[in-house]
Amino acid sequence: MSLSATATRFFSTSKDELTSKKRDEFEDILEERRLSSDLRYAMKCYTPVIYKGLSPCKPNAIKSVVLQSEQVQYVIKQLAKEMGESPDIIQEEAMEILDEMGHSMQLGTVRFFAFTLSKIFKQLFQRVCVNEEGMQRLQRAIQEHPVVLLPSHRSYVDFLMLSYLLYTYDLALPVIAAGIDFLGMKIVGELLRRAGAFFMRRSFGGNRLYWAVFAEYVKTMLRNGYAPIEFFLEGTRSRTAKTLTPKFGLLSIVMEPFFKREVFDTYLVPISISYERILEESLYAYELLGVPKPKESTSGLLKARRILSDNFGTIHIYVGQPVSLRTLASGRINLCPYNLVPRHLPQKPTEDIQEFVSDVAYKMELLQIENMVLSPWVLVAAVLLQNLPAIDFELLIEKTVWLKGLTQTFGGFIEWPDNLCAKKAVMSGLTLHSNIARLVDGHVVLNDKGIEDGAVGEIVFKRALVILMCSTYRNQLLNVFVRPSLVALALQMTRSFRKEEVYSSFSFLRDIFSDEFIFFPGISLKDFEEGCFLLTKCDAIQTTQQEIYPTDKGSVVVSFLSAMFRPFVEGYQLIFRYLSKETKEAFTEKQFVPGVRNFVFQLLEKGATQCYEALSSDMQKNALAALVQLGAVKKKKIVVVVLLLLKSITIGVPAMSPCLALAVCTEHCWPLKTLRHFLACLLRKLIV
Amino acid sequence: MAAEAAGSGGGSPASARRRLRIISGHLRGSPRAAGQEALSPSPCKAQGGSAGPAAGSIPKKRQEILKWNGWGYNDSKFIFNKKGQAEFTGKRYRLGGMVLPTFKEWIEKTFGASLEHKTTSRASLNVNDVPPPIVNEEFLQDLRATKISYSQDAEDRVFRAHGHCLHEIFVLREGMFKRIPDVVVWPVCHEDVVKIVELACKHNLCIIPFGGGTSVSSALECPEEEKRTIVSLDTSQMNRILWIDEKNLTACVEAGIIGQDLEKQLSESGFCTGHEPDSMEFSSLGGWVATRASGMKKNIYGNIEDLVIHIKMVTPRGIVEKNCQVPRMSTGPDIHHFIMGSEGTLGVVTEVTIKIRPLPEYQKYGSVVFPNFERGVACLREVAKQRCAPASIRLVDNAQFQFGHALKPQVASIFTSFLDGLKKFYITKFKGFDPNILCVATLLFEGDREKVLQHEKQVYDIATKFGGLAAGEDNGQRGYMLTFVIAYLRDLGLDYYVIGESFETSVPWDRVLDLCRNVKERIVRECKEKGVQFAPFSTCRVTQTYDAGACVYFYFAFNYRGISDPIHVYEEIERAAREEILANGGSLSHHHGVGKLRKRWMKESISDVGLGMLRSVKEYVDPNNIFGNKNLL
């Protein structure tokens, strides 16, 4: 149960901060837009606040600085030598990369966006609420040091909205790392480029030239303080509204100038953007069920314009406290390796640094989560999913109010106007999300119209669609609830009150769900203590030195919490069952997802399970990733196809006798016995 | 400025001589009689039993001419005169007796200090506070038998218990050291030192060598936990030039000689060493060797490691020296490099053979204004690349430029003030330099007249490429003069709640700008965090150029009113600044040394094994830790 001391210090949220945190007030920025001319707004005098050390330069000048930089020139020369080509040709190639990648921010385009987005946002959203204090903090930060904006990613609206916001507040517009897919869109890609987007290829691990050019491009903009740099730690839009585990590549690039002391400090600003209703909600549900995501295209965008007639409620944007990278790094990193190599040489970060980058990434995501605004509907969805197929309206209100209290105890940030009565709040949620649930005869039911007729398969599919959409909203609660809930689950699993045993179950669950929820690496014990603390706080459990046991009145909380996470437990069980039963020794990632989906689908059709969420490709991938991390499944790259190796698993339900072995070709083979034992434990433990 | 201009005849040999006068002008009285006598290799002055009083600039009773609680000479200090204007007293320096009309305003503006808020040092040392000596009677008996001069006087002991770190001066002004030397001894020659070291070994005492007392690394502080008798071995009376070898251009000198005496005496024979650390008025040859000193004119003459030909050092294990005086030898690792930088942990350097050069025919100062610091650094880099650095080239940042400006004496005539105005107009209005961004490089050329002029042109041509404008000899000369008087300023600051210090590092060229910016910023931030109410004075200059990098020197001072423990706050900030330097790829020290102040970073600096190598040398040479000042390791 030992705990890395540095990690603890680093992860500094204390228990008091958890609940007594005071948050800023919100202001609606659309209000002003509804009162005055959008055109005048778009043409307003825009003299943004900029970085104090800024050396002003044009987007094209940046490109040539990058191209001429020692860093890029070094790689060009290296490659030229290795490939026996003339450096000019490679330089040419680098130029092409830069042209593909580089933004060309123009005030005209920005004004165009300011105008059109005003129109569109007013159509789509009731309110766009921003914490003004956060904006003021950001304003100060921008002047002081280079700034990196790290918003959560739930929708394409995210980056449009953020730029719109900075324009509104007269702050320097960010340059945004966007996926190269946008360039596939005619006109729109170029428009985005002129609004400050720069484009990165999805994967360029092996391409040294690309990596060098890209990294230098980003770093040059950061060092010069050209503009705030914006990117998404999650890498892509979360289809489930749960925060995705962070990607480290870009983060480590923006941190490097500080490590090399080319800048004094860098501010990382976590930004939480919460949608009352997500624009892409149904698209996501389809995608999770395996109906492929439509390619980004302009015609697709035009087709999507019908959503303009729909109402998407309120957006809350919480600009978090800028976090000083210097403060985070203080006392943690040995910079000696950076001092011993010329700074322009590409250098693989040390393990130390990699660990630090990962810690920072998780910390930032946890800060995003902390400031996510939860709407009453999120609570409704959570209650509803535990009471399918229908729940009495009054009971729903009662439970929602109860859940509100619990959420607040756990530090959740609920936006629930003081004067708004519970009934109205629930009603307005139902109205906004009438595509998901509706009120029928005093009962609230899922809106699965047209399900009655049709084939069994179709019914299952439609039902899954609604449930996945609904769970998207419940999911927003999960990262706030996960620590106490895993303690609750562990308590149920353990059937013992001994603290140590409960903790070991907790830690097992935490490992299994490491890709599903966001945990700061390496502080299992602290997470456990925090979970226990929160449960104690709402009188759900009592703890002594040795033991943890639920209180009489706490059983409601404990069972609610475990029910909340049951879909994940059951979903993972199904996935493990599939793995141990259905698969061959080795399979590819491509085979895996459809395989599980079919397996679960059949069970659902037979009525053998009610776990619709196991159909979600997100959960399937997370489960697999966790197994890989735990070493039960081994990933092996063969040319391009990733093979996942497993050996003969048999499962008898309920009694299981798994026997699993890694395929012959793996180097780090576990002894068969250990492996068997491991999987047996895995499955047994998951049966709650 | 008029006064300076009056004396400056441009590039005549007279000016070269004048410069020497500046440096050695602190000497009072006629050349000592011992001078001539010393030029013959006599084994020991003490022979015959009478320890004749030495005639160096520094007497045994240091306090007779030096401040006991501050820097430099008793008669030289900054004061505010009756009109409230700053003035420098005494006649030793060119600034002496001059009024500095803008200085007060600068202090008030820069530090938020006010003349009304004054702190005063106690008037004299309170002898009753002085810790009682730990006396080893048997040792004293033996010592008396050697006829070597010694003292147990409280003042003598206290004045050898410290260097010139801020906290040490603060203690002198307001407190008392916990541990000070118990006996002070004044050997007058190598043989005396041998005897003292033998006695120390016999009686198991601790010896702390003391040269000029200008350490800024806590190197002279006595370890509090030292229970043995601490002997302060003051080398100041070992100050003769033993011989001069004109054929090989070397001189053998006793290690206690201080810089200005060395140069003055050599100049009588038409030579110089050219080694001019900023402390050369007070620091000693032995001290230079023990700390790996660096001189302002190292571009021509080299640093101490380039100058030294032979070292004789007395250690508990015996005497260490080489068998010949040759320019270079391949006999394993150079044992001189165990000695240089050993900071008094291995033994006492008694005699050094050092390279000498004929006095330069001609000297010329110069200065260049750059639009900003970046351009200035780029220019210095280019100068270093072309290996055409003048004897000295320094680049001060804007804050230090303004500081230097504030120390301009009152102008004597309307004409000069008009000229000044014109210059200022030309640079700021006509050339568009922002007076709050521009920076200045000061130059010193030395050598044959013709070559100097040629050299000067080359350097100015390079400067022009980097946007530099020649800004006259006066500015250059004043820059160098400041070096000698700046240490006096700290004493003035101390009277008005302003504390400060300087520190240095060396850094590769490509990191110079980042390091300067980050360290200054770190200082400002740390001050803010520690509750310093007025923004600190945080400034730097590039003082030396090398092929692969530069030496950077920082000044840092702040107004400590409202802070209960200013020294602690100061030390924390300095420590943070040092960490910043290391994080930026700078060295732990370029020439100040490690002492006790920077020991904690030694392992990081030279690795575990490196430290072990040094330790094993110490263990062999001094197994009983006779030289127990606890520096370095």
Interface residues (C-beta under 8 A of the other chain):
Chain A: R261 E262 F264 L335 C336 Y338 N339 P342 R343
Chain B: D510 R511 D514 L515 R517 N518 E521 R522 L582 A583 N584 G585 E604
